[in-house]
């Protein structure tokens, strides 16, 4: 499976696949922020920052689930 920023995350995906997709999406959001800065486009910058914040929230949730799954019982 080739992971890109447009890859859809599904319930059947493994945790590793979900994290890989989120990583690609975070990289795309970072690139959008760079473009916004170069173009001096505040609207695009705020949209990209909002997207980045949401992606980081999802990433933290995935990592929390991973921590629960791998913690010794």
N, CA, C and O atoms as a Tripos MOL2 file, in Angstrom:
@<TRIPOS>MOLECULE
protein
  292   291    73     0     0
PROTEIN
NO_CHARGES

@<TRIPOS>ATOM
      1 N           0.8380   -1.1790    0.0000 N.3       1 UNK1
      2 CA          0.0000    0.0000    0.0000 C.3       1 UNK1
      3 C           0.8840    1.2430    0.0000 C.2       1 UNK1
      4 O           1.7920    1.3730    0.8210 O.2       1 UNK1
      5 N           0.6120    2.1370   -0.9110 N.am      2 UNK2
      6 CA          1.3290    3.4090   -0.9660 C.3       2 UNK2
      7 C           0.5500    4.4250   -0.1360 C.2       2 UNK2
      8 O          -0.6300    4.6740   -0.3790 O.2       2 UNK2
      9 N           1.2280    5.0030    0.8410 N.am      3 UNK3
     10 CA          0.6020    5.9690    1.7420 C.3       3 UNK3
     11 C           0.8250    7.3730    1.1900 C.2       3 UNK3
     12 O           1.9580    7.7790    0.9310 O.2       3 UNK3
     13 N          -0.2620    8.1010    1.0160 N.am      4 UNK4
     14 CA         -0.1730    9.5020    0.6020 C.3       4 UNK4
     15 C          -1.0710   10.3260    1.5110 C.2       4 UNK4
     16 O          -1.8020    9.7870    2.3420 O.2       4 UNK4
     17 N          -1.0080   11.6130    1.3430 N.am      5 UNK5
     18 CA         -1.8400   12.5020    2.1620 C.3       5 UNK5
     19 C          -3.3190   12.3530    1.8410 C.2       5 UNK5
     20 O          -4.1710   12.7720    2.6250 O.2       5 UNK5
     21 N          -3.6330   11.7560    0.6870 N.am      6 UNK6
     22 CA         -5.0410   11.5890    0.3090 C.3       6 UNK6
     23 C          -5.5710   10.1990    0.6360 C.2       6 UNK6
     24 O          -6.7330    9.9000    0.3640 O.2       6 UNK6
     25 N          -4.7290    9.3470    1.2190 N.am      7 UNK7
     26 CA         -5.1680    8.0130    1.6110 C.3       7 UNK7
     27 C          -6.2210    8.1290    2.7070 C.2       7 UNK7
     28 O          -6.0260    8.8400    3.6930 O.2       7 UNK7
     29 N          -7.3270    7.4330    2.5300 N.am      8 UNK8
     30 CA         -8.4040    7.4510    3.5280 C.3       8 UNK8
     31 C          -8.0570    6.4930    4.6670 C.2       8 UNK8
     32 O          -7.5470    5.3980    4.4290 O.2       8 UNK8
     33 N          -8.3300    6.9010    5.8820 N.am      9 UNK9
     34 CA         -8.1440    6.0350    7.0420 C.3       9 UNK9
     35 C          -9.4680    5.3340    7.3100 C.2       9 UNK9
     36 O         -10.5200    5.9690    7.3810 O.2       9 UNK9
     37 N          -9.3980    4.0000    7.4590 N.am     10 UNK10
     38 CA        -10.6090    3.2280    7.7400 C.3      10 UNK10
     39 C         -10.4540    2.4820    9.0570 C.2      10 UNK10
     40 O          -9.3530    2.3540    9.5920 O.2      10 UNK10
     41 N         -11.5750    1.9950    9.5680 N.am     11 UNK11
     42 CA        -11.5590    1.2540   10.8380 C.3      11 UNK11
     43 C         -10.7280   -0.0240   10.7400 C.2      11 UNK11
     44 O         -10.1630   -0.4730   11.7370 O.2      11 UNK11
     45 N         -10.6510   -0.6160    9.5370 N.am     12 UNK12
     46 CA         -9.9340   -1.8830    9.3880 C.3      12 UNK12
     47 C          -8.4210   -1.6990    9.2470 C.2      12 UNK12
     48 O          -7.6790   -2.6810    9.2520 O.2      12 UNK12
     49 N          -7.9590   -0.4590    9.1220 N.am     13 UNK13
     50 CA         -6.5230   -0.2080    9.0090 C.3      13 UNK13
     51 C          -5.8140   -0.5400   10.3180 C.2      13 UNK13
     52 O          -6.3730   -0.3960   11.4060 O.2      13 UNK13
     53 N          -4.5870   -0.9810   10.1840 N.am     14 UNK14
     54 CA         -3.7790   -1.2150   11.3810 C.3      14 UNK14
     55 C          -3.3690    0.1310   11.9700 C.2      14 UNK14
     56 O          -3.4270    1.1640   11.3020 O.2      14 UNK14
     57 N          -2.9640    0.0970   13.2030 N.am     15 UNK15
     58 CA         -2.5180    1.3200   13.8710 C.3      15 UNK15
     59 C          -1.3260    1.9200   13.1070 C.2      15 UNK15
     60 O          -1.2400    3.1380   12.9470 O.2      15 UNK15
     61 N          -0.4200    1.0700   12.6420 N.am     16 UNK16
     62 CA          0.7470    1.5660   11.9070 C.3      16 UNK16
     63 C           0.3310    2.2750   10.6200 C.2      16 UNK16
     64 O           0.8970    3.3090   10.2650 O.2      16 UNK16
     65 N          -0.6570    1.7190    9.9260 N.am     17 UNK17
     66 CA         -1.1440    2.3530    8.6990 C.3      17 UNK17
     67 C          -1.7800    3.6930    9.0140 C.2      17 UNK17
     68 O          -1.5460    4.6770    8.3120 O.2      17 UNK17
     69 N          -2.5810    3.7340   10.0630 N.am     18 UNK18
     70 CA         -3.2210    4.9990   10.4420 C.3      18 UNK18
     71 C          -2.1860    6.0650   10.7710 C.2      18 UNK18
     72 O          -2.3230    7.2170   10.3590 O.2      18 UNK18
     73 N          -1.1520    5.6820   11.5130 N.am     19 UNK19
     74 CA         -0.1070    6.6460   11.8680 C.3      19 UNK19
     75 C           0.6760    7.0970   10.6350 C.2      19 UNK19
     76 O           1.0620    8.2620   10.5390 O.2      19 UNK19
     77 N           0.9110    6.1840    9.6940 N.am     20 UNK20
     78 CA          1.6220    6.5500    8.4640 C.3      20 UNK20
     79 C           0.8060    7.5420    7.6330 C.2      20 UNK20
     80 O           1.3590    8.4900    7.0750 O.2      20 UNK20
     81 N          -0.4970    7.3240    7.5530 N.am     21 UNK21
     82 CA         -1.3660    8.2530    6.8170 C.3      21 UNK21
     83 C          -1.3720    9.6100    7.5100 C.2      21 UNK21
     84 O          -1.2630   10.6470    6.8550 O.2      21 UNK21
     85 N          -1.4990    9.6040    8.8280 N.am     22 UNK22
     86 CA         -1.4890   10.8690    9.5680 C.3      22 UNK22
     87 C          -0.1690   11.6070    9.3680 C.2      22 UNK22
     88 O          -0.1520   12.8320    9.2460 O.2      22 UNK22
     89 N           0.9320   10.8670    9.3360 N.am     23 UNK23
     90 CA          2.2350   11.4990    9.1010 C.3      23 UNK23
     91 C           2.2570   12.1900    7.7390 C.2      23 UNK23
     92 O           2.7220   13.3240    7.6230 O.2      23 UNK23
     93 N           1.7580   11.5110    6.7170 N.am     24 UNK24
     94 CA          1.7160   12.1030    5.3760 C.3      24 UNK24
     95 C           0.8370   13.3520    5.3590 C.2      24 UNK24
     96 O           1.1690   14.3440    4.7110 O.2      24 UNK24
     97 N          -0.2740   13.2960    6.0680 N.am     25 UNK25
     98 CA         -1.1810   14.4400    6.1080 C.3      25 UNK25
     99 C          -0.5680   15.6120    6.8750 C.2      25 UNK25
    100 O          -0.7610   16.7670    6.4960 O.2      25 UNK25
    101 N           0.1640   15.3270    7.9430 N.am     26 UNK26
    102 CA          0.8480   16.3870    8.6960 C.3      26 UNK26
    103 C           1.9120   17.0450    7.8120 C.2      26 UNK26
    104 O           2.0630   18.2670    7.8270 O.2      26 UNK26
    105 N           2.6430   16.2410    7.0470 N.am     27 UNK27
    106 CA          3.6530   16.8000    6.1420 C.3      27 UNK27
    107 C           3.0110   17.6930    5.0890 C.2      27 UNK27
    108 O           3.5530   18.7450    4.7500 O.2      27 UNK27
    109 N           1.8580   17.2800    4.5700 N.am     28 UNK28
    110 CA          1.1520   18.1030    3.5910 C.3      28 UNK28
    111 C           0.6930   19.4250    4.2210 C.2      28 UNK28
    112 O           0.8060   20.4790    3.5960 O.2      28 UNK28
    113 N           0.1840   19.3720    5.4420 N.am     29 UNK29
    114 CA         -0.2460   20.5970    6.1300 C.3      29 UNK29
    115 C           0.9470   21.5210    6.3650 C.2      29 UNK29
    116 O           0.8350   22.7390    6.2250 O.2      29 UNK29
    117 N           2.0780   20.9380    6.7210 N.am     30 UNK30
    118 CA          3.2990   21.7380    6.9160 C.3      30 UNK30
    119 C           3.6880   22.4290    5.6110 C.2      30 UNK30
    120 O           4.0650   23.6010    5.6090 O.2      30 UNK30
    121 N           3.5930   21.6920    4.4970 N.am     31 UNK31
    122 CA          3.9050   22.2860    3.1940 C.3      31 UNK31
    123 C           2.9270   23.4080    2.8500 C.2      31 UNK31
    124 O           3.3200   24.4290    2.2860 O.2      31 UNK31
    125 N           1.6570   23.2160    3.1910 N.am     32 UNK32
    126 CA          0.6530   24.2610    2.9540 C.3      32 UNK32
    127 C           0.9810   25.5300    3.7430 C.2      32 UNK32
    128 O           0.7760   26.6420    3.2570 O.2      32 UNK32
    129 N           1.4890   25.3520    4.9570 N.am     33 UNK33
    130 CA          1.8760   26.5090    5.7780 C.3      33 UNK33
    131 C           3.0390   27.2490    5.1160 C.2      33 UNK33
    132 O           3.0620   28.4800    5.0850 O.2      33 UNK33
    133 N           4.0040   26.4900    4.5850 N.am     34 UNK34
    134 CA          5.1370   27.1190    3.8870 C.3      34 UNK34
    135 C           4.6650   27.9180    2.6740 C.2      34 UNK34
    136 O           5.1040   29.0470    2.4540 O.2      34 UNK34
    137 N           3.7700   27.3210    1.8930 N.am     35 UNK35
    138 CA          3.2410   28.0010    0.7070 C.3      35 UNK35
    139 C           2.5170   29.2760    1.1210 C.2      35 UNK35
    140 O           2.6860   30.3270    0.5040 O.2      35 UNK35
    141 N           1.7120   29.1720    2.1660 N.am     36 UNK36
    142 CA          0.9710   30.3480    2.6390 C.3      36 UNK36
    143 C           1.9250   31.4590    3.0540 C.2      36 UNK36
    144 O           1.6790   32.6370    2.7910 O.2      36 UNK36
    145 N           3.0140   31.0690    3.7050 N.am     37 UNK37
    146 CA          3.9940   32.0710    4.1330 C.3      37 UNK37
    147 C           4.6540   32.7330    2.9210 C.2      37 UNK37
    148 O           4.8170   33.9520    2.8790 O.2      37 UNK37
    149 N           5.0270   31.9150    1.9410 N.am     38 UNK38
    150 CA          5.6720   32.4600    0.7450 C.3      38 UNK38
    151 C           4.7390   33.3650   -0.0560 C.2      38 UNK38
    152 O           5.1740   34.3480   -0.6560 O.2      38 UNK38
    153 N           3.4500   33.0170   -0.0560 N.am     39 UNK39
    154 CA          2.4580   33.8050   -0.8040 C.3      39 UNK39
    155 C           1.8560   34.9200    0.0370 C.2      39 UNK39
    156 O           1.0480   35.7110   -0.4500 O.2      39 UNK39
    157 N           2.2550   34.9770    1.2980 N.am     40 UNK40
    158 CA          1.7060   35.9690    2.2290 C.3      40 UNK40
    159 C           0.1770   35.8940    2.2620 C.2      40 UNK40
    160 O          -0.5180   36.9090    2.2270 O.2      40 UNK40
    161 N          -0.3240   34.6470    2.3290 N.am     41 UNK41
    162 CA         -1.7720   34.3930    2.3130 C.3      41 UNK41
    163 C          -2.2120   33.9520    3.7090 C.2      41 UNK41
    164 O          -2.0880   32.7800    4.0660 O.2      41 UNK41
    165 N          -2.7230   34.8960    4.4860 N.am     42 UNK42
    166 CA         -3.1110   34.6010    5.8670 C.3      42 UNK42
    167 C          -4.2810   33.6270    5.9470 C.2      42 UNK42
    168 O          -4.3330   32.8030    6.8600 O.2      42 UNK42
    169 N          -5.2070   33.7060    5.0210 N.am     43 UNK43
    170 CA         -6.3580   32.8050    5.0240 C.3      43 UNK43
    171 C          -5.9010   31.3610    4.8450 C.2      43 UNK43
    172 O          -6.3370   30.4680    5.5730 O.2      43 UNK43
    173 N          -5.0200   31.1390    3.8710 N.am     44 UNK44
    174 CA         -4.4800   29.7960    3.6500 C.3      44 UNK44
    175 C          -3.6790   29.3360    4.8630 C.2      44 UNK44
    176 O          -3.7430   28.1680    5.2470 O.2      44 UNK44
    177 N          -2.9330   30.2460    5.4590 N.am     45 UNK45
    178 CA         -2.1360   29.8960    6.6370 C.3      45 UNK45
    179 C          -3.0180   29.4450    7.7920 C.2      45 UNK45
    180 O          -2.7230   28.4440    8.4460 O.2      45 UNK45
    181 N          -4.0920   30.1740    8.0450 N.am     46 UNK46
    182 CA         -4.9850   29.7910    9.1410 C.3      46 UNK46
    183 C          -5.6920   28.4660    8.8530 C.2      46 UNK46
    184 O          -5.8740   27.6530    9.7590 O.2      46 UNK46
    185 N          -6.0890   28.2460    7.6050 N.am     47 UNK47
    186 CA         -6.7070   26.9670    7.2350 C.3      47 UNK47
    187 C          -5.7280   25.8140    7.4490 C.2      47 UNK47
    188 O          -6.0960   24.7630    7.9750 O.2      47 UNK47
    189 N          -4.4820   26.0240    7.0360 N.am     48 UNK48
    190 CA         -3.4670   24.9870    7.1890 C.3      48 UNK48
    191 C          -3.1580   24.7300    8.6580 C.2      48 UNK48
    192 O          -2.9630   23.5820    9.0550 O.2      48 UNK48
    193 N          -3.1110   25.7780    9.4650 N.am     49 UNK49
    194 CA         -2.8610   25.6050   10.9000 C.3      49 UNK49
    195 C          -4.0110   24.8700   11.5830 C.2      49 UNK49
    196 O          -3.7880   24.0340   12.4590 O.2      49 UNK49
    197 N          -5.2340   25.1840   11.1810 N.am     50 UNK50
    198 CA         -6.3890   24.4740   11.7310 C.3      50 UNK50
    199 C          -6.3370   22.9960   11.3560 C.2      50 UNK50
    200 O          -6.6090   22.1300   12.1880 O.2      50 UNK50
    201 N          -5.9930   22.7150   10.1180 N.am     51 UNK51
    202 CA         -5.8590   21.3380    9.6640 C.3      51 UNK51
    203 C          -4.7530   20.6210   10.4350 C.2      51 UNK51
    204 O          -4.9240   19.4790   10.8600 O.2      51 UNK51
    205 N          -3.6270   21.2940   10.6090 N.am     52 UNK52
    206 CA         -2.5060   20.7150   11.3440 C.3      52 UNK52
    207 C          -2.8960   20.4060   12.7820 C.2      52 UNK52
    208 O          -2.5480   19.3440   13.2990 O.2      52 UNK52
    209 N          -3.6040   21.3030   13.4300 N.am     53 UNK53
    210 CA         -4.0380   21.0730   14.8110 C.3      53 UNK53
    211 C          -4.9490   19.8520   14.9030 C.2      53 UNK53
    212 O          -4.8220   19.0470   15.8260 O.2      53 UNK53
    213 N          -5.8560   19.7160   13.9580 N.am     54 UNK54
    214 CA         -6.7590   18.5610   13.9470 C.3      54 UNK54
    215 C          -5.9800   17.2690   13.7270 C.2      54 UNK54
    216 O          -6.2270   16.2680   14.3990 O.2      54 UNK54
    217 N          -5.0420   17.2930   12.7870 N.am     55 UNK55
    218 CA         -4.2320   16.1030   12.5110 C.3      55 UNK55
    219 C          -3.3840   15.7250   13.7210 C.2      55 UNK55
    220 O          -3.2330   14.5420   14.0260 O.2      55 UNK55
    221 N          -2.8370   16.7080   14.4040 N.am     56 UNK56
    222 CA         -2.0420   16.4210   15.6010 C.3      56 UNK56
    223 C          -2.9130   15.8280   16.7030 C.2      56 UNK56
    224 O          -2.4690   14.9480   17.4410 O.2      56 UNK56
    225 N          -4.1320   16.2990   16.8160 N.am     57 UNK57
    226 CA         -5.0650   15.7330   17.7900 C.3      57 UNK57
    227 C          -5.3340   14.2600   17.4710 C.2      57 UNK57
    228 O          -5.3090   13.4170   18.3670 O.2      57 UNK57
    229 N          -5.5880   13.9510   16.2040 N.am     58 UNK58
    230 CA         -5.8330   12.5620   15.8070 C.3      58 UNK58
    231 C          -4.5930   11.6960   16.0370 C.2      58 UNK58
    232 O          -4.6990   10.5420   16.4500 O.2      58 UNK58
    233 N          -3.4260   12.2630   15.7680 N.am     59 UNK59
    234 CA         -2.1820   11.5230   15.9830 C.3      59 UNK59
    235 C          -1.9940   11.2040   17.4600 C.2      59 UNK59
    236 O          -1.6140   10.0870   17.8110 O.2      59 UNK59
    237 N          -2.2570   12.1710   18.3200 N.am     60 UNK60
    238 CA         -2.1380   11.9310   19.7630 C.3      60 UNK60
    239 C          -3.1270   10.8700   20.2320 C.2      60 UNK60
    240 O          -2.7980   10.0580   21.0960 O.2      60 UNK60
    241 N          -4.3310   10.8690   19.6750 N.am     61 UNK61
    242 CA         -5.3180    9.8440   20.0280 C.3      61 UNK61
    243 C          -4.8270    8.4620   19.6120 C.2      61 UNK61
    244 O          -4.9540    7.5010   20.3700 O.2      61 UNK61
    245 N          -4.2660    8.3620   18.4120 N.am     62 UNK62
    246 CA         -3.7360    7.0750   17.9440 C.3      62 UNK62
    247 C          -2.5870    6.6100   18.8390 C.2      62 UNK62
    248 O          -2.5040    5.4320   19.1850 O.2      62 UNK62
    249 N          -1.7110    7.5290   19.2090 N.am     63 UNK63
    250 CA         -0.5920    7.1650   20.0780 C.3      63 UNK63
    251 C          -1.0750    6.7460   21.4630 C.2      63 UNK63
    252 O          -0.5040    5.8410   22.0700 O.2      63 UNK63
    253 N          -2.1140    7.3930   21.9610 N.am     64 UNK64
    254 CA         -2.6780    7.0020   23.2570 C.3      64 UNK64
    255 C          -3.2450    5.5920   23.1810 C.2      64 UNK64
    256 O          -3.0430    4.7900   24.0930 O.2      64 UNK64
    257 N          -3.9490    5.2870   22.1040 N.am     65 UNK65
    258 CA         -4.4880    3.9310   21.9270 C.3      65 UNK65
    259 C          -3.3500    2.9140   21.8220 C.2      65 UNK65
    260 O          -3.4330    1.8190   22.3780 O.2      65 UNK65
    261 N          -2.3010    3.2830   21.1150 N.am     66 UNK66
    262 CA         -1.1470    2.4000   20.9810 C.3      66 UNK66
    263 C          -0.5150    2.1430   22.3450 C.2      66 UNK66
    264 O          -0.1340    1.0140   22.6550 O.2      66 UNK66
    265 N          -0.4060    3.1920   23.1580 N.am     67 UNK67
    266 CA          0.1480    3.0300   24.4990 C.3      67 UNK67
    267 C          -0.6750    2.0820   25.3480 C.2      67 UNK67
    268 O          -0.1240    1.2730   26.0950 O.2      67 UNK67
    269 N          -1.9900    2.1770   25.2370 N.am     68 UNK68
    270 CA         -2.8790    1.2830   25.9890 C.3      68 UNK68
    271 C          -2.7230   -0.1520   25.5030 C.2      68 UNK68
    272 O          -2.6710   -1.0830   26.3060 O.2      68 UNK68
    273 N          -2.6460   -0.3290   24.1730 N.am     69 UNK69
    274 CA         -2.5350   -1.6680   23.5950 C.3      69 UNK69
    275 C          -1.2180   -2.3480   23.9490 C.2      69 UNK69
    276 O          -1.1690   -3.5720   24.0790 O.2      69 UNK69
    277 N          -0.1610   -1.5760   24.1060 N.am     70 UNK70
    278 CA          1.1590   -2.1660   24.3300 C.3      70 UNK70
    279 C           1.6140   -2.1260   25.7820 C.2      70 UNK70
    280 O           2.6850   -2.6380   26.1090 O.2      70 UNK70
    281 N           0.8120   -1.5220   26.6540 N.am     71 UNK71
    282 CA          1.2340   -1.4500   28.0550 C.3      71 UNK71
    283 C           1.0810   -2.8170   28.7160 C.2      71 UNK71
    284 O           0.1270   -3.5480   28.4470 O.2      71 UNK71
    285 N           2.0310   -3.1490   29.5820 N.am     72 UNK72
    286 CA          1.9240   -4.4280   30.2910 C.3      72 UNK72
    287 C           0.7070   -4.4270   31.2100 C.2      72 UNK72
    288 O           0.3720   -3.4190   31.8330 O.2      72 UNK72
    289 N           0.0820   -5.5370   31.2710 N.am     73 UNK73
    290 CA         -1.1340   -5.6370   32.0960 C.3      73 UNK73
    291 C          -0.8700   -6.3700   33.3640 C.2      73 UNK73
    292 O          -1.7790   -6.5460   34.1760 O.2      73 UNK73
@<TRIPOS>BOND
     1     1     2 1
     2     2     3 1
     3     3     4 2
     4     3     5 am
     5     5     6 1
     6     6     7 1
     7     7     8 2
     8     7     9 am
     9     9    10 1
    10    10    11 1
    11    11    12 2
    12    11    13 am
    13    13    14 1
    14    14    15 1
    15    15    16 2
    16    15    17 am
    17    17    18 1
    18    18    19 1
    19    19    20 2
    20    19    21 am
    21    21    22 1
    22    22    23 1
    23    23    24 2
    24    23    25 am
    25    25    26 1
    26    26    27 1
    27    27    28 2
    28    27    29 am
    29    29    30 1
    30    30    31 1
    31    31    32 2
    32    31    33 am
    33    33    34 1
    34    34    35 1
    35    35    36 2
    36    35    37 am
    37    37    38 1
    38    38    39 1
    39    39    40 2
    40    39    41 am
    41    41    42 1
    42    42    43 1
    43    43    44 2
    44    43    45 am
    45    45    46 1
    46    46    47 1
    47    47    48 2
    48    47    49 am
    49    49    50 1
    50    50    51 1
    51    51    52 2
    52    51    53 am
    53    53    54 1
    54    54    55 1
    55    55    56 2
    56    55    57 am
    57    57    58 1
    58    58    59 1
    59    59    60 2
    60    59    61 am
    61    61    62 1
    62    62    63 1
    63    63    64 2
    64    63    65 am
    65    65    66 1
    66    66    67 1
    67    67    68 2
    68    67    69 am
    69    69    70 1
    70    70    71 1
    71    71    72 2
    72    71    73 am
    73    73    74 1
    74    74    75 1
    75    75    76 2
    76    75    77 am
    77    77    78 1
    78    78    79 1
    79    79    80 2
    80    79    81 am
    81    81    82 1
    82    82    83 1
    83    83    84 2
    84    83    85 am
    85    85    86 1
    86    86    87 1
    87    87    88 2
    88    87    89 am
    89    89    90 1
    90    90    91 1
    91    91    92 2
    92    91    93 am
    93    93    94 1
    94    94    95 1
    95    95    96 2
    96    95    97 am
    97    97    98 1
    98    98    99 1
    99    99   100 2
   100    99   101 am
   101   101   102 1
   102   102   103 1
   103   103   104 2
   104   103   105 am
   105   105   106 1
   106   106   107 1
   107   107   108 2
   108   107   109 am
   109   109   110 1
   110   110   111 1
   111   111   112 2
   112   111   113 am
   113   113   114 1
   114   114   115 1
   115   115   116 2
   116   115   117 am
   117   117   118 1
   118   118   119 1
   119   119   120 2
   120   119   121 am
   121   121   122 1
   122   122   123 1
   123   123   124 2
   124   123   125 am
   125   125   126 1
   126   126   127 1
   127   127   128 2
   128   127   129 am
   129   129   130 1
   130   130   131 1
   131   131   132 2
   132   131   133 am
   133   133   134 1
   134   134   135 1
   135   135   136 2
   136   135   137 am
   137   137   138 1
   138   138   139 1
   139   139   140 2
   140   139   141 am
   141   141   142 1
   142   142   143 1
   143   143   144 2
   144   143   145 am
   145   145   146 1
   146   146   147 1
   147   147   148 2
   148   147   149 am
   149   149   150 1
   150   150   151 1
   151   151   152 2
   152   151   153 am
   153   153   154 1
   154   154   155 1
   155   155   156 2
   156   155   157 am
   157   157   158 1
   158   158   159 1
   159   159   160 2
   160   159   161 am
   161   161   162 1
   162   162   163 1
   163   163   164 2
   164   163   165 am
   165   165   166 1
   166   166   167 1
   167   167   168 2
   168   167   169 am
   169   169   170 1
   170   170   171 1
   171   171   172 2
   172   171   173 am
   173   173   174 1
   174   174   175 1
   175   175   176 2
   176   175   177 am
   177   177   178 1
   178   178   179 1
   179   179   180 2
   180   179   181 am
   181   181   182 1
   182   182   183 1
   183   183   184 2
   184   183   185 am
   185   185   186 1
   186   186   187 1
   187   187   188 2
   188   187   189 am
   189   189   190 1
   190   190   191 1
   191   191   192 2
   192   191   193 am
   193   193   194 1
   194   194   195 1
   195   195   196 2
   196   195   197 am
   197   197   198 1
   198   198   199 1
   199   199   200 2
   200   199   201 am
   201   201   202 1
   202   202   203 1
   203   203   204 2
   204   203   205 am
   205   205   206 1
   206   206   207 1
   207   207   208 2
   208   207   209 am
   209   209   210 1
   210   210   211 1
   211   211   212 2
   212   211   213 am
   213   213   214 1
   214   214   215 1
   215   215   216 2
   216   215   217 am
   217   217   218 1
   218   218   219 1
   219   219   220 2
   220   219   221 am
   221   221   222 1
   222   222   223 1
   223   223   224 2
   224   223   225 am
   225   225   226 1
   226   226   227 1
   227   227   228 2
   228   227   229 am
   229   229   230 1
   230   230   231 1
   231   231   232 2
   232   231   233 am
   233   233   234 1
   234   234   235 1
   235   235   236 2
   236   235   237 am
   237   237   238 1
   238   238   239 1
   239   239   240 2
   240   239   241 am
   241   241   242 1
   242   242   243 1
   243   243   244 2
   244   243   245 am
   245   245   246 1
   246   246   247 1
   247   247   248 2
   248   247   249 am
   249   249   250 1
   250   250   251 1
   251   251   252 2
   252   251   253 am
   253   253   254 1
   254   254   255 1
   255   255   256 2
   256   255   257 am
   257   257   258 1
   258   258   259 1
   259   259   260 2
   260   259   261 am
   261   261   262 1
   262   262   263 1
   263   263   264 2
   264   263   265 am
   265   265   266 1
   266   266   267 1
   267   267   268 2
   268   267   269 am
   269   269   270 1
   270   270   271 1
   271   271   272 2
   272   271   273 am
   273   273   274 1
   274   274   275 1
   275   275   276 2
   276   275   277 am
   277   277   278 1
   278   278   279 1
   279   279   280 2
   280   279   281 am
   281   281   282 1
   282   282   283 1
   283   283   284 2
   284   283   285 am
   285   285   286 1
   286   286   287 1
   287   287   288 2
   288   287   289 am
   289   289   290 1
   290   290   291 1
   291   291   292 2
@<TRIPOS>SUBSTRUCTURE
     1 UNK1         2 RESIDUE 1 A UNK
     2 UNK2         6 RESIDUE 1 A UNK
     3 UNK3        10 RESIDUE 1 A UNK
     4 UNK4        14 RESIDUE 1 A UNK
     5 UNK5        18 RESIDUE 1 A UNK
     6 UNK6        22 RESIDUE 1 A UNK
     7 UNK7        26 RESIDUE 1 A UNK
     8 UNK8        30 RESIDUE 1 A UNK
     9 UNK9        34 RESIDUE 1 A UNK
    10 UNK10       38 RESIDUE 1 A UNK
    11 UNK11       42 RESIDUE 1 A UNK
    12 UNK12       46 RESIDUE 1 A UNK
    13 UNK13       50 RESIDUE 1 A UNK
    14 UNK14       54 RESIDUE 1 A UNK
    15 UNK15       58 RESIDUE 1 A UNK
    16 UNK16       62 RESIDUE 1 A UNK
    17 UNK17       66 RESIDUE 1 A UNK
    18 UNK18       70 RESIDUE 1 A UNK
    19 UNK19       74 RESIDUE 1 A UNK
    20 UNK20       78 RESIDUE 1 A UNK
    21 UNK21       82 RESIDUE 1 A UNK
    22 UNK22       86 RESIDUE 1 A UNK
    23 UNK23       90 RESIDUE 1 A UNK
    24 UNK24       94 RESIDUE 1 A UNK
    25 UNK25       98 RESIDUE 1 A UNK
    26 UNK26      102 RESIDUE 1 A UNK
    27 UNK27      106 RESIDUE 1 A UNK
    28 UNK28      110 RESIDUE 1 A UNK
    29 UNK29      114 RESIDUE 1 A UNK
    30 UNK30      118 RESIDUE 1 A UNK
    31 UNK31      122 RESIDUE 1 A UNK
    32 UNK32      126 RESIDUE 1 A UNK
    33 UNK33      130 RESIDUE 1 A UNK
    34 UNK34      134 RESIDUE 1 A UNK
    35 UNK35      138 RESIDUE 1 A UNK
    36 UNK36      142 RESIDUE 1 A UNK
    37 UNK37      146 RESIDUE 1 A UNK
    38 UNK38      150 RESIDUE 1 A UNK
    39 UNK39      154 RESIDUE 1 A UNK
    40 UNK40      158 RESIDUE 1 A UNK
    41 UNK41      162 RESIDUE 1 A UNK
    42 UNK42      166 RESIDUE 1 A UNK
    43 UNK43      170 RESIDUE 1 A UNK
    44 UNK44      174 RESIDUE 1 A UNK
    45 UNK45      178 RESIDUE 1 A UNK
    46 UNK46      182 RESIDUE 1 A UNK
    47 UNK47      186 RESIDUE 1 A UNK
    48 UNK48      190 RESIDUE 1 A UNK
    49 UNK49      194 RESIDUE 1 A UNK
    50 UNK50      198 RESIDUE 1 A UNK
    51 UNK51      202 RESIDUE 1 A UNK
    52 UNK52      206 RESIDUE 1 A UNK
    53 UNK53      210 RESIDUE 1 A UNK
    54 UNK54      214 RESIDUE 1 A UNK
    55 UNK55      218 RESIDUE 1 A UNK
    56 UNK56      222 RESIDUE 1 A UNK
    57 UNK57      226 RESIDUE 1 A UNK
    58 UNK58      230 RESIDUE 1 A UNK
    59 UNK59      234 RESIDUE 1 A UNK
    60 UNK60      238 RESIDUE 1 A UNK
    61 UNK61      242 RESIDUE 1 A UNK
    62 UNK62      246 RESIDUE 1 A UNK
    63 UNK63      250 RESIDUE 1 A UNK
    64 UNK64      254 RESIDUE 1 A UNK
    65 UNK65      258 RESIDUE 1 A UNK
    66 UNK66      262 RESIDUE 1 A UNK
    67 UNK67      266 RESIDUE 1 A UNK
    68 UNK68      270 RESIDUE 1 A UNK
    69 UNK69      274 RESIDUE 1 A UNK
    70 UNK70      278 RESIDUE 1 A UNK
    71 UNK71      282 RESIDUE 1 A UNK
    72 UNK72      286 RESIDUE 1 A UNK
    73 UNK73      290 RESIDUE 1 A UNK
